[in-house]
Amino acid sequence: VMCEIPSNVILASEFAKRFDGFSIGSNDLTQLTLGVDRDSELLAELFDERDGAVLTLIRSVIKDAKKAGKKVGICGESF
């Protein structure tokens, strides 16, 4: 399952019951976590995939995926 929205991270243990694994979409996850349009020139400096909130979510889904014995990958321009 694509993990691009914060609710997918929050409910990762539930999603793990239905899917083989997770693919973290770092660009969308960052945008939706920070509420910043990554395509906006006015806000571009605020779009940071290294933001603490984004990193916390990424660590969380990795932890939950490993706990459930599921595969996890990451994609996006950020990584």
mmCIF file of the N, C-alpha and C atoms, coordinates in Angstrom:
data_MODEL
# 
_entry.id   MODEL 
# 
loop_
_atom_site.group_PDB 
_atom_site.id 
_atom_site.type_symbol 
_atom_site.label_atom_id 
_atom_site.label_alt_id 
_atom_site.label_comp_id 
_atom_site.label_asym_id 
_atom_site.label_entity_id 
_atom_site.label_seq_id 
_atom_site.pdbx_PDB_ins_code 
_atom_site.Cartn_x 
_atom_site.Cartn_y 
_atom_site.Cartn_z 
_atom_site.occupancy 
_atom_site.B_iso_or_equiv 
_atom_site.pdbx_formal_charge 
_atom_site.auth_seq_id 
_atom_site.auth_comp_id 
_atom_site.auth_asym_id 
_atom_site.auth_atom_id 
_atom_site.pdbx_PDB_model_num 
ATOM 1   N N  . VAL A 1 1  ? 0.854  -1.166 0.000  1.00 0.00 ? 1  VAL A N  1 
ATOM 2   C CA . VAL A 1 1  ? 0.000  0.000  0.000  1.00 0.00 ? 1  VAL A CA 1 
ATOM 3   C C  . VAL A 1 1  ? 0.906  1.237  0.000  1.00 0.00 ? 1  VAL A C  1 
ATOM 4   N N  . MET A 1 2  ? 0.479  2.250  -0.743 1.00 0.00 ? 2  MET A N  1 
ATOM 5   C CA . MET A 1 2  ? 1.217  3.510  -0.720 1.00 0.00 ? 2  MET A CA 1 
ATOM 6   C C  . MET A 1 2  ? 0.973  4.206  0.607  1.00 0.00 ? 2  MET A C  1 
ATOM 7   N N  . CYS A 1 3  ? 2.015  4.692  1.165  1.00 0.00 ? 3  CYS A N  1 
ATOM 8   C CA . CYS A 1 3  ? 1.953  5.376  2.455  1.00 0.00 ? 3  CYS A CA 1 
ATOM 9   C C  . CYS A 1 3  ? 2.315  6.832  2.199  1.00 0.00 ? 3  CYS A C  1 
ATOM 10  N N  . GLU A 1 4  ? 1.325  7.594  1.761  1.00 0.00 ? 4  GLU A N  1 
ATOM 11  C CA . GLU A 1 4  ? 1.556  8.974  1.348  1.00 0.00 ? 4  GLU A CA 1 
ATOM 12  C C  . GLU A 1 4  ? 0.783  9.986  2.182  1.00 0.00 ? 4  GLU A C  1 
ATOM 13  N N  . ILE A 1 5  ? -0.116 9.499  3.006  1.00 0.00 ? 5  ILE A N  1 
ATOM 14  C CA . ILE A 1 5  ? -0.895 10.410 3.833  1.00 0.00 ? 5  ILE A CA 1 
ATOM 15  C C  . ILE A 1 5  ? -0.707 10.021 5.302  1.00 0.00 ? 5  ILE A C  1 
ATOM 16  N N  . PRO A 1 6  ? -0.710 11.011 6.185  1.00 0.00 ? 6  PRO A N  1 
ATOM 17  C CA . PRO A 1 6  ? -0.438 10.727 7.591  1.00 0.00 ? 6  PRO A CA 1 
ATOM 18  C C  . PRO A 1 6  ? -1.346 9.647  8.194  1.00 0.00 ? 6  PRO A C  1 
ATOM 19  N N  . SER A 1 7  ? -2.602 9.570  7.766  1.00 0.00 ? 7  SER A N  1 
ATOM 20  C CA . SER A 1 7  ? -3.489 8.555  8.347  1.00 0.00 ? 7  SER A CA 1 
ATOM 21  C C  . SER A 1 7  ? -3.022 7.140  8.024  1.00 0.00 ? 7  SER A C  1 
ATOM 22  N N  . ASN A 1 8  ? -2.383 6.944  6.872  1.00 0.00 ? 8  ASN A N  1 
ATOM 23  C CA . ASN A 1 8  ? -1.843 5.616  6.557  1.00 0.00 ? 8  ASN A CA 1 
ATOM 24  C C  . ASN A 1 8  ? -0.714 5.243  7.509  1.00 0.00 ? 8  ASN A C  1 
ATOM 25  N N  . VAL A 1 9  ? 0.034  6.211  7.940  1.00 0.00 ? 9  VAL A N  1 
ATOM 26  C CA . VAL A 1 9  ? 1.107  5.962  8.906  1.00 0.00 ? 9  VAL A CA 1 
ATOM 27  C C  . VAL A 1 9  ? 0.507  5.664  10.273 1.00 0.00 ? 9  VAL A C  1 
ATOM 28  N N  . ILE A 1 10 ? -0.447 6.474  10.684 1.00 0.00 ? 10 ILE A N  1 
ATOM 29  C CA . ILE A 1 10 ? -1.067 6.302  11.991 1.00 0.00 ? 10 ILE A CA 1 
ATOM 30  C C  . ILE A 1 10 ? -1.726 4.930  12.108 1.00 0.00 ? 10 ILE A C  1 
ATOM 31  N N  . LEU A 1 11 ? -2.313 4.468  11.012 1.00 0.00 ? 11 LEU A N  1 
ATOM 32  C CA . LEU A 1 11 ? -3.017 3.179  11.008 1.00 0.00 ? 11 LEU A CA 1 
ATOM 33  C C  . LEU A 1 11 ? -2.207 2.062  10.350 1.00 0.00 ? 11 LEU A C  1 
ATOM 34  N N  . ALA A 1 12 ? -0.907 2.207  10.300 1.00 0.00 ? 12 ALA A N  1 
ATOM 35  C CA . ALA A 1 12 ? -0.049 1.232  9.604  1.00 0.00 ? 12 ALA A CA 1 
ATOM 36  C C  . ALA A 1 12 ? -0.245 -0.189 10.110 1.00 0.00 ? 12 ALA A C  1 
ATOM 37  N N  . SER A 1 13 ? -0.406 -0.358 11.401 1.00 0.00 ? 13 SER A N  1 
ATOM 38  C CA . SER A 1 13 ? -0.577 -1.726 11.912 1.00 0.00 ? 13 SER A CA 1 
ATOM 39  C C  . SER A 1 13 ? -1.867 -2.354 11.395 1.00 0.00 ? 13 SER A C  1 
ATOM 40  N N  . GLU A 1 14 ? -2.894 -1.558 11.172 1.00 0.00 ? 14 GLU A N  1 
ATOM 41  C CA . GLU A 1 14 ? -4.144 -2.068 10.600 1.00 0.00 ? 14 GLU A CA 1 
ATOM 42  C C  . GLU A 1 14 ? -3.970 -2.386 9.113  1.00 0.00 ? 14 GLU A C  1 
ATOM 43  N N  . PHE A 1 15 ? -3.292 -1.504 8.392  1.00 0.00 ? 15 PHE A N  1 
ATOM 44  C CA . PHE A 1 15 ? -3.040 -1.744 6.965  1.00 0.00 ? 15 PHE A CA 1 
ATOM 45  C C  . PHE A 1 15 ? -2.163 -2.979 6.774  1.00 0.00 ? 15 PHE A C  1 
ATOM 46  N N  . ALA A 1 16 ? -1.281 -3.229 7.718  1.00 0.00 ? 16 ALA A N  1 
ATOM 47  C CA . ALA A 1 16 ? -0.375 -4.386 7.617  1.00 0.00 ? 16 ALA A CA 1 
ATOM 48  C C  . ALA A 1 16 ? -1.148 -5.707 7.621  1.00 0.00 ? 16 ALA A C  1 
ATOM 49  N N  . LYS A 1 17 ? -2.339 -5.706 8.152  1.00 0.00 ? 17 LYS A N  1 
ATOM 50  C CA . LYS A 1 17 ? -3.164 -6.919 8.162  1.00 0.00 ? 17 LYS A CA 1 
ATOM 51  C C  . LYS A 1 17 ? -3.714 -7.242 6.774  1.00 0.00 ? 17 LYS A C  1 
ATOM 52  N N  . ARG A 1 18 ? -3.742 -6.253 5.883  1.00 0.00 ? 18 ARG A N  1 
ATOM 53  C CA . ARG A 1 18 ? -4.372 -6.416 4.573  1.00 0.00 ? 18 ARG A CA 1 
ATOM 54  C C  . ARG A 1 18 ? -3.408 -6.385 3.394  1.00 0.00 ? 18 ARG A C  1 
ATOM 55  N N  . PHE A 1 19 ? -2.223 -5.825 3.589  1.00 0.00 ? 19 PHE A N  1 
ATOM 56  C CA . PHE A 1 19 ? -1.309 -5.616 2.474  1.00 0.00 ? 19 PHE A CA 1 
ATOM 57  C C  . PHE A 1 19 ? 0.043  -6.278 2.719  1.00 0.00 ? 19 PHE A C  1 
ATOM 58  N N  . ASP A 1 20 ? 0.753  -6.563 1.629  1.00 0.00 ? 20 ASP A N  1 
ATOM 59  C CA . ASP A 1 20 ? 2.069  -7.217 1.702  1.00 0.00 ? 20 ASP A CA 1 
ATOM 60  C C  . ASP A 1 20 ? 3.151  -6.316 2.277  1.00 0.00 ? 20 ASP A C  1 
ATOM 61  N N  . GLY A 1 21 ? 2.985  -5.021 2.116  1.00 0.00 ? 21 GLY A N  1 
ATOM 62  C CA . GLY A 1 21 ? 4.015  -4.109 2.570  1.00 0.00 ? 21 GLY A CA 1 
ATOM 63  C C  . GLY A 1 21 ? 3.632  -2.669 2.292  1.00 0.00 ? 21 GLY A C  1 
ATOM 64  N N  . PHE A 1 22 ? 4.601  -1.787 2.472  1.00 0.00 ? 22 PHE A N  1 
ATOM 65  C CA . PHE A 1 22 ? 4.379  -0.355 2.362  1.00 0.00 ? 22 PHE A CA 1 
ATOM 66  C C  . PHE A 1 22 ? 5.395  0.268  1.423  1.00 0.00 ? 22 PHE A C  1 
ATOM 67  N N  . SER A 1 23 ? 4.946  1.236  0.658  1.00 0.00 ? 23 SER A N  1 
ATOM 68  C CA . SER A 1 23 ? 5.834  2.077  -0.125 1.00 0.00 ? 23 SER A CA 1 
ATOM 69  C C  . SER A 1 23 ? 5.592  3.506  0.339  1.00 0.00 ? 23 SER A C  1 
ATOM 70  N N  . ILE A 1 24 ? 6.585  4.073  0.974  1.00 0.00 ? 24 ILE A N  1 
ATOM 71  C CA . ILE A 1 24 ? 6.455  5.425  1.516  1.00 0.00 ? 24 ILE A CA 1 
ATOM 72  C C  . ILE A 1 24 ? 6.694  6.417  0.381  1.00 0.00 ? 24 ILE A C  1 
ATOM 73  N N  . GLY A 1 25 ? 5.695  7.213  0.073  1.00 0.00 ? 25 GLY A N  1 
ATOM 74  C CA . GLY A 1 25 ? 5.824  8.277  -0.926 1.00 0.00 ? 25 GLY A CA 1 
ATOM 75  C C  . GLY A 1 25 ? 6.248  9.548  -0.218 1.00 0.00 ? 25 GLY A C  1 
ATOM 76  N N  . SER A 1 26 ? 7.552  9.787  -0.180 1.00 0.00 ? 26 SER A N  1 
ATOM 77  C CA . SER A 1 26 ? 8.084  10.862 0.670  1.00 0.00 ? 26 SER A CA 1 
ATOM 78  C C  . SER A 1 26 ? 7.620  12.250 0.254  1.00 0.00 ? 26 SER A C  1 
ATOM 79  N N  . ASN A 1 27 ? 7.441  12.489 -1.031 1.00 0.00 ? 27 ASN A N  1 
ATOM 80  C CA . ASN A 1 27 ? 7.018  13.830 -1.464 1.00 0.00 ? 27 ASN A CA 1 
ATOM 81  C C  . ASN A 1 27 ? 5.611  14.156 -0.978 1.00 0.00 ? 27 ASN A C  1 
ATOM 82  N N  . ASP A 1 28 ? 4.663  13.262 -1.251 1.00 0.00 ? 28 ASP A N  1 
ATOM 83  C CA . ASP A 1 28 ? 3.287  13.514 -0.817 1.00 0.00 ? 28 ASP A CA 1 
ATOM 84  C C  . ASP A 1 28 ? 3.173  13.487 0.701  1.00 0.00 ? 28 ASP A C  1 
ATOM 85  N N  . LEU A 1 29 ? 3.871  12.569 1.351  1.00 0.00 ? 29 LEU A N  1 
ATOM 86  C CA . LEU A 1 29 ? 3.816  12.513 2.809  1.00 0.00 ? 29 LEU A CA 1 
ATOM 87  C C  . LEU A 1 29 ? 4.323  13.814 3.419  1.00 0.00 ? 29 LEU A C  1 
ATOM 88  N N  . THR A 1 30 ? 5.387  14.353 2.859  1.00 0.00 ? 30 THR A N  1 
ATOM 89  C CA . THR A 1 30 ? 5.914  15.631 3.351  1.00 0.00 ? 30 THR A CA 1 
ATOM 90  C C  . THR A 1 30 ? 4.907  16.744 3.131  1.00 0.00 ? 30 THR A C  1 
ATOM 91  N N  . GLN A 1 31 ? 4.359  16.813 1.926  1.00 0.00 ? 31 GLN A N  1 
ATOM 92  C CA . GLN A 1 31 ? 3.404  17.870 1.595  1.00 0.00 ? 31 GLN A CA 1 
ATOM 93  C C  . GLN A 1 31 ? 2.179  17.820 2.499  1.00 0.00 ? 31 GLN A C  1 
ATOM 94  N N  . LEU A 1 32 ? 1.645  16.631 2.704  1.00 0.00 ? 32 LEU A N  1 
ATOM 95  C CA . LEU A 1 32 ? 0.423  16.508 3.498  1.00 0.00 ? 32 LEU A CA 1 
ATOM 96  C C  . LEU A 1 32 ? 0.674  16.589 4.992  1.00 0.00 ? 32 LEU A C  1 
ATOM 97  N N  . THR A 1 33 ? 1.865  16.264 5.435  1.00 0.00 ? 33 THR A N  1 
ATOM 98  C CA . THR A 1 33 ? 2.207  16.401 6.851  1.00 0.00 ? 33 THR A CA 1 
ATOM 99  C C  . THR A 1 33 ? 2.419  17.868 7.212  1.00 0.00 ? 33 THR A C  1 
ATOM 100 N N  . LEU A 1 34 ? 3.135  18.571 6.347  1.00 0.00 ? 34 LEU A N  1 
ATOM 101 C CA . LEU A 1 34 ? 3.464  19.974 6.631  1.00 0.00 ? 34 LEU A CA 1 
ATOM 102 C C  . LEU A 1 34 ? 2.390  20.947 6.154  1.00 0.00 ? 34 LEU A C  1 
ATOM 103 N N  . GLY A 1 35 ? 1.488  20.473 5.288  1.00 0.00 ? 35 GLY A N  1 
ATOM 104 C CA . GLY A 1 35 ? 0.464  21.368 4.739  1.00 0.00 ? 35 GLY A CA 1 
ATOM 105 C C  . GLY A 1 35 ? 1.056  22.421 3.834  1.00 0.00 ? 35 GLY A C  1 
ATOM 106 N N  . VAL A 1 36 ? 2.103  22.052 3.108  1.00 0.00 ? 36 VAL A N  1 
ATOM 107 C CA . VAL A 1 36 ? 2.816  22.986 2.240  1.00 0.00 ? 36 VAL A CA 1 
ATOM 108 C C  . VAL A 1 36 ? 2.779  22.473 0.809  1.00 0.00 ? 36 VAL A C  1 
ATOM 109 N N  . ASP A 1 37 ? 2.359  23.319 -0.110 1.00 0.00 ? 37 ASP A N  1 
ATOM 110 C CA . ASP A 1 37 ? 2.334  22.961 -1.528 1.00 0.00 ? 37 ASP A CA 1 
ATOM 111 C C  . ASP A 1 37 ? 3.759  22.985 -2.063 1.00 0.00 ? 37 ASP A C  1 
ATOM 112 N N  . ARG A 1 38 ? 4.283  21.817 -2.408 1.00 0.00 ? 38 ARG A N  1 
ATOM 113 C CA . ARG A 1 38 ? 5.678  21.740 -2.850 1.00 0.00 ? 38 ARG A CA 1 
ATOM 114 C C  . ARG A 1 38 ? 5.914  22.419 -4.186 1.00 0.00 ? 38 ARG A C  1 
ATOM 115 N N  . ASP A 1 39 ? 4.864  22.686 -4.929 1.00 0.00 ? 39 ASP A N  1 
ATOM 116 C CA . ASP A 1 39 ? 5.006  23.337 -6.230 1.00 0.00 ? 39 ASP A CA 1 
ATOM 117 C C  . ASP A 1 39 ? 4.893  24.856 -6.154 1.00 0.00 ? 39 ASP A C  1 
ATOM 118 N N  . SER A 1 40 ? 4.638  25.385 -4.973 1.00 0.00 ? 40 SER A N  1 
ATOM 119 C CA . SER A 1 40 ? 4.498  26.823 -4.800 1.00 0.00 ? 40 SER A CA 1 
ATOM 120 C C  . SER A 1 40 ? 5.867  27.472 -4.602 1.00 0.00 ? 40 SER A C  1 
ATOM 121 N N  . GLU A 1 41 ? 6.179  28.404 -5.461 1.00 0.00 ? 41 GLU A N  1 
ATOM 122 C CA . GLU A 1 41 ? 7.449  29.126 -5.310 1.00 0.00 ? 41 GLU A CA 1 
ATOM 123 C C  . GLU A 1 41 ? 7.477  29.919 -4.014 1.00 0.00 ? 41 GLU A C  1 
ATOM 124 N N  . LEU A 1 42 ? 6.317  30.379 -3.566 1.00 0.00 ? 42 LEU A N  1 
ATOM 125 C CA . LEU A 1 42 ? 6.239  31.169 -2.338 1.00 0.00 ? 42 LEU A CA 1 
ATOM 126 C C  . LEU A 1 42 ? 6.523  30.342 -1.088 1.00 0.00 ? 42 LEU A C  1 
ATOM 127 N N  . LEU A 1 43 ? 6.232  29.050 -1.162 1.00 0.00 ? 43 LEU A N  1 
ATOM 128 C CA . LEU A 1 43 ? 6.364  28.194 0.021  1.00 0.00 ? 43 LEU A CA 1 
ATOM 129 C C  . LEU A 1 43 ? 7.477  27.160 -0.082 1.00 0.00 ? 43 LEU A C  1 
ATOM 130 N N  . ALA A 1 44 ? 8.193  27.157 -1.189 1.00 0.00 ? 44 ALA A N  1 
ATOM 131 C CA . ALA A 1 44 ? 9.196  26.118 -1.448 1.00 0.00 ? 44 ALA A CA 1 
ATOM 132 C C  . ALA A 1 44 ? 10.197 25.955 -0.308 1.00 0.00 ? 44 ALA A C  1 
ATOM 133 N N  . GLU A 1 45 ? 10.575 27.031 0.323  1.00 0.00 ? 45 GLU A N  1 
ATOM 134 C CA . GLU A 1 45 ? 11.579 26.941 1.396  1.00 0.00 ? 45 GLU A CA 1 
ATOM 135 C C  . GLU A 1 45 ? 11.045 26.219 2.630  1.00 0.00 ? 45 GLU A C  1 
ATOM 136 N N  . LEU A 1 46 ? 9.728  26.109 2.760  1.00 0.00 ? 46 LEU A N  1 
ATOM 137 C CA . LEU A 1 46 ? 9.132  25.420 3.902  1.00 0.00 ? 46 LEU A CA 1 
ATOM 138 C C  . LEU A 1 46 ? 8.993  23.919 3.682  1.00 0.00 ? 46 LEU A C  1 
ATOM 139 N N  . PHE A 1 47 ? 9.092  23.494 2.412  1.00 0.00 ? 47 PHE A N  1 
ATOM 140 C CA . PHE A 1 47 ? 8.959  22.068 2.083  1.00 0.00 ? 47 PHE A CA 1 
ATOM 141 C C  . PHE A 1 47 ? 10.282 21.389 2.381  1.00 0.00 ? 47 PHE A C  1 
ATOM 142 N N  . ASP A 1 48 ? 10.303 20.628 3.467  1.00 0.00 ? 48 ASP A N  1 
ATOM 143 C CA . ASP A 1 48 ? 11.549 19.993 3.899  1.00 0.00 ? 48 ASP A CA 1 
ATOM 144 C C  . ASP A 1 48 ? 11.264 18.587 4.388  1.00 0.00 ? 48 ASP A C  1 
ATOM 145 N N  . GLU A 1 49 ? 11.683 17.598 3.605  1.00 0.00 ? 49 GLU A N  1 
ATOM 146 C CA . GLU A 1 49 ? 11.453 16.198 3.970  1.00 0.00 ? 49 GLU A CA 1 
ATOM 147 C C  . GLU A 1 49 ? 12.234 15.788 5.214  1.00 0.00 ? 49 GLU A C  1 
ATOM 148 N N  . ARG A 1 50 ? 13.145 16.626 5.671  1.00 0.00 ? 50 ARG A N  1 
ATOM 149 C CA . ARG A 1 50 ? 13.907 16.343 6.892  1.00 0.00 ? 50 ARG A CA 1 
ATOM 150 C C  . ARG A 1 50 ? 13.268 16.949 8.135  1.00 0.00 ? 50 ARG A C  1 
ATOM 151 N N  . ASP A 1 51 ? 12.098 17.547 7.962  1.00 0.00 ? 51 ASP A N  1 
ATOM 152 C CA . ASP A 1 51 ? 11.362 18.110 9.094  1.00 0.00 ? 51 ASP A CA 1 
ATOM 153 C C  . ASP A 1 51 ? 11.108 17.015 10.128 1.00 0.00 ? 51 ASP A C  1 
ATOM 154 N N  . GLY A 1 52 ? 11.178 17.364 11.381 1.00 0.00 ? 52 GLY A N  1 
ATOM 155 C CA . GLY A 1 52 ? 11.012 16.388 12.447 1.00 0.00 ? 52 GLY A CA 1 
ATOM 156 C C  . GLY A 1 52 ? 9.709  15.611 12.383 1.00 0.00 ? 52 GLY A C  1 
ATOM 157 N N  . ALA A 1 53 ? 8.623  16.272 12.007 1.00 0.00 ? 53 ALA A N  1 
ATOM 158 C CA . ALA A 1 53 ? 7.324  15.590 11.919 1.00 0.00 ? 53 ALA A CA 1 
ATOM 159 C C  . ALA A 1 53 ? 7.340  14.535 10.820 1.00 0.00 ? 53 ALA A C  1 
ATOM 160 N N  . VAL A 1 54 ? 7.936  14.858 9.689  1.00 0.00 ? 54 VAL A N  1 
ATOM 161 C CA . VAL A 1 54 ? 8.012  13.916 8.566  1.00 0.00 ? 54 VAL A CA 1 
ATOM 162 C C  . VAL A 1 54 ? 8.890  12.724 8.939  1.00 0.00 ? 54 VAL A C  1 
ATOM 163 N N  . LEU A 1 55 ? 10.042 12.996 9.518  1.00 0.00 ? 55 LEU A N  1 
ATOM 164 C CA . LEU A 1 55 ? 10.942 11.909 9.914  1.00 0.00 ? 55 LEU A CA 1 
ATOM 165 C C  . LEU A 1 55 ? 10.312 11.007 10.968 1.00 0.00 ? 55 LEU A C  1 
ATOM 166 N N  . THR A 1 56 ? 9.546  11.595 11.876 1.00 0.00 ? 56 THR A N  1 
ATOM 167 C CA . THR A 1 56 ? 8.853  10.793 12.886 1.00 0.00 ? 56 THR A CA 1 
ATOM 168 C C  . THR A 1 56 ? 7.854  9.846  12.232 1.00 0.00 ? 56 THR A C  1 
ATOM 169 N N  . LEU A 1 57 ? 7.111  10.335 11.243 1.00 0.00 ? 57 LEU A N  1 
ATOM 170 C CA . LEU A 1 57 ? 6.149  9.480  10.548 1.00 0.00 ? 57 LEU A CA 1 
ATOM 171 C C  . LEU A 1 57 ? 6.848  8.372  9.767  1.00 0.00 ? 57 LEU A C  1 
ATOM 172 N N  . ILE A 1 58 ? 7.940  8.707  9.110  1.00 0.00 ? 58 ILE A N  1 
ATOM 173 C CA . ILE A 1 58 ? 8.678  7.692  8.345  1.00 0.00 ? 58 ILE A CA 1 
ATOM 174 C C  . ILE A 1 58 ? 9.217  6.614  9.278  1.00 0.00 ? 58 ILE A C  1 
ATOM 175 N N  . ARG A 1 59 ? 9.814  7.029  10.380 1.00 0.00 ? 59 ARG A N  1 
ATOM 176 C CA . ARG A 1 59 ? 10.321 6.047  11.358 1.00 0.00 ? 59 ARG A CA 1 
ATOM 177 C C  . ARG A 1 59 ? 9.188  5.172  11.895 1.00 0.00 ? 59 ARG A C  1 
ATOM 178 N N  . SER A 1 60 ? 8.040  5.777  12.128 1.00 0.00 ? 60 SER A N  1 
ATOM 179 C CA . SER A 1 60 ? 6.908  5.051  12.689 1.00 0.00 ? 60 SER A CA 1 
ATOM 180 C C  . SER A 1 60 ? 6.407  3.957  11.748 1.00 0.00 ? 60 SER A C  1 
ATOM 181 N N  . VAL A 1 61 ? 6.246  4.272  10.470 1.00 0.00 ? 61 VAL A N  1 
ATOM 182 C CA . VAL A 1 61 ? 5.741  3.257  9.542  1.00 0.00 ? 61 VAL A CA 1 
ATOM 183 C C  . VAL A 1 61 ? 6.779  2.155  9.326  1.00 0.00 ? 61 VAL A C  1 
ATOM 184 N N  . ILE A 1 62 ? 8.049  2.502  9.326  1.00 0.00 ? 62 ILE A N  1 
ATOM 185 C CA . ILE A 1 62 ? 9.097  1.486  9.200  1.00 0.00 ? 62 ILE A CA 1 
ATOM 186 C C  . ILE A 1 62 ? 9.045  0.545  10.402 1.00 0.00 ? 62 ILE A C  1 
ATOM 187 N N  . LYS A 1 63 ? 8.911  1.109  11.592 1.00 0.00 ? 63 LYS A N  1 
ATOM 188 C CA . LYS A 1 63 ? 8.836  0.298  12.814 1.00 0.00 ? 63 LYS A CA 1 
ATOM 189 C C  . LYS A 1 63 ? 7.624  -0.632 12.775 1.00 0.00 ? 63 LYS A C  1 
ATOM 190 N N  . ASP A 1 64 ? 6.470  -0.094 12.407 1.00 0.00 ? 64 ASP A N  1 
ATOM 191 C CA . ASP A 1 64 ? 5.254  -0.914 12.370 1.00 0.00 ? 64 ASP A CA 1 
ATOM 192 C C  . ASP A 1 64 ? 5.319  -1.982 11.288 1.00 0.00 ? 64 ASP A C  1 
ATOM 193 N N  . ALA A 1 65 ? 5.909  -1.651 10.143 1.00 0.00 ? 65 ALA A N  1 
ATOM 194 C CA . ALA A 1 65 ? 6.042  -2.628 9.061  1.00 0.00 ? 65 ALA A CA 1 
ATOM 195 C C  . ALA A 1 65 ? 6.954  -3.774 9.503  1.00 0.00 ? 65 ALA A C  1 
ATOM 196 N N  . LYS A 1 66 ? 8.077  -3.442 10.098 1.00 0.00 ? 66 LYS A N  1 
ATOM 197 C CA . LYS A 1 66 ? 9.004  -4.483 10.562 1.00 0.00 ? 66 LYS A CA 1 
ATOM 198 C C  . LYS A 1 66 ? 8.363  -5.347 11.646 1.00 0.00 ? 66 LYS A C  1 
ATOM 199 N N  . LYS A 1 67 ? 7.639  -4.725 12.550 1.00 0.00 ? 67 LYS A N  1 
ATOM 200 C CA . LYS A 1 67 ? 6.965  -5.466 13.619 1.00 0.00 ? 67 LYS A CA 1 
ATOM 201 C C  . LYS A 1 67 ? 5.968  -6.478 13.034 1.00 0.00 ? 67 LYS A C  1 
ATOM 202 N N  . ALA A 1 68 ? 5.323  -6.109 11.925 1.00 0.00 ? 68 ALA A N  1 
ATOM 203 C CA . ALA A 1 68 ? 4.343  -6.987 11.285 1.00 0.00 ? 68 ALA A CA 1 
ATOM 204 C C  . ALA A 1 68 ? 4.984  -7.942 10.282 1.00 0.00 ? 68 ALA A C  1 
ATOM 205 N N  . GLY A 1 69 ? 6.302  -7.827 10.105 1.00 0.00 ? 69 GLY A N  1 
ATOM 206 C CA . GLY A 1 69 ? 6.997  -8.693 9.149  1.00 0.00 ? 69 GLY A CA 1 
ATOM 207 C C  . GLY A 1 69 ? 6.709  -8.340 7.701  1.00 0.00 ? 69 GLY A C  1 
ATOM 208 N N  . LYS A 1 70 ? 6.424  -7.068 7.449  1.00 0.00 ? 70 LYS A N  1 
ATOM 209 C CA . LYS A 1 70 ? 6.093  -6.601 6.102  1.00 0.00 ? 70 LYS A CA 1 
ATOM 210 C C  . LYS A 1 70 ? 7.267  -5.846 5.489  1.00 0.00 ? 70 LYS A C  1 
ATOM 211 N N  . LYS A 1 71 ? 7.309  -5.863 4.163  1.00 0.00 ? 71 LYS A N  1 
ATOM 212 C CA . LYS A 1 71 ? 8.336  -5.111 3.444  1.00 0.00 ? 71 LYS A CA 1 
ATOM 213 C C  . LYS A 1 71 ? 7.986  -3.632 3.466  1.00 0.00 ? 71 LYS A C  1 
ATOM 214 N N  . VAL A 1 72 ? 9.024  -2.808 3.402  1.00 0.00 ? 72 VAL A N  1 
ATOM 215 C CA . VAL A 1 72 ? 8.808  -1.366 3.341  1.00 0.00 ? 72 VAL A CA 1 
ATOM 216 C C  . VAL A 1 72 ? 9.870  -0.766 2.432  1.00 0.00 ? 72 VAL A C  1 
ATOM 217 N N  . GLY A 1 73 ? 9.430  0.132  1.573  1.00 0.00 ? 73 GLY A N  1 
ATOM 218 C CA . GLY A 1 73 ? 10.336 0.843  0.673  1.00 0.00 ? 73 GLY A CA 1 
ATOM 219 C C  . GLY A 1 73 ? 9.985  2.325  0.698  1.00 0.00 ? 73 GLY A C  1 
ATOM 220 N N  . ILE A 1 74 ? 10.836 3.106  0.066  1.00 0.00 ? 74 ILE A N  1 
ATOM 221 C CA . ILE A 1 74 ? 10.595 4.546  0.017  1.00 0.00 ? 74 ILE A CA 1 
ATOM 222 C C  . ILE A 1 74 ? 10.894 5.042  -1.381 1.00 0.00 ? 74 ILE A C  1 
ATOM 223 N N  . CYS A 1 75 ? 10.072 5.977  -1.828 1.00 0.00 ? 75 CYS A N  1 
ATOM 224 C CA . CYS A 1 75 ? 10.289 6.568  -3.137 1.00 0.00 ? 75 CYS A CA 1 
ATOM 225 C C  . CYS A 1 75 ? 9.998  8.048  -3.060 1.00 0.00 ? 75 CYS A C  1 
ATOM 226 N N  . GLY A 1 76 ? 10.473 8.764  -4.037 1.00 0.00 ? 76 GLY A N  1 
ATOM 227 C CA . GLY A 1 76 ? 10.250 10.205 -4.089 1.00 0.00 ? 76 GLY A CA 1 
ATOM 228 C C  . GLY A 1 76 ? 11.552 10.925 -4.359 1.00 0.00 ? 76 GLY A C  1 
ATOM 229 N N  . GLU A 1 77 ? 11.401 12.159 -4.753 1.00 0.00 ? 77 GLU A N  1 
ATOM 230 C CA . GLU A 1 77 ? 12.572 12.981 -5.066 1.00 0.00 ? 77 GLU A CA 1 
ATOM 231 C C  . GLU A 1 77 ? 13.400 13.271 -3.824 1.00 0.00 ? 77 GLU A C  1 
ATOM 232 N N  . SER A 1 78 ? 12.784 13.129 -2.675 1.00 0.00 ? 78 SER A N  1 
ATOM 233 C CA . SER A 1 78 ? 13.446 13.471 -1.425 1.00 0.00 ? 78 SER A CA 1 
ATOM 234 C C  . SER A 1 78 ? 14.555 12.494 -1.054 1.00 0.00 ? 78 SER A C  1 
ATOM 235 N N  . PHE A 1 79 ? 14.469 11.271 -1.583 1.00 0.00 ? 79 PHE A N  1 
ATOM 236 C CA . PHE A 1 79 ? 15.427 10.255 -1.172 1.00 0.00 ? 79 PHE A CA 1 
ATOM 237 C C  . PHE A 1 79 ? 16.147 9.655  -2.346 1.00 0.00 ? 79 PHE A C  1 
# 
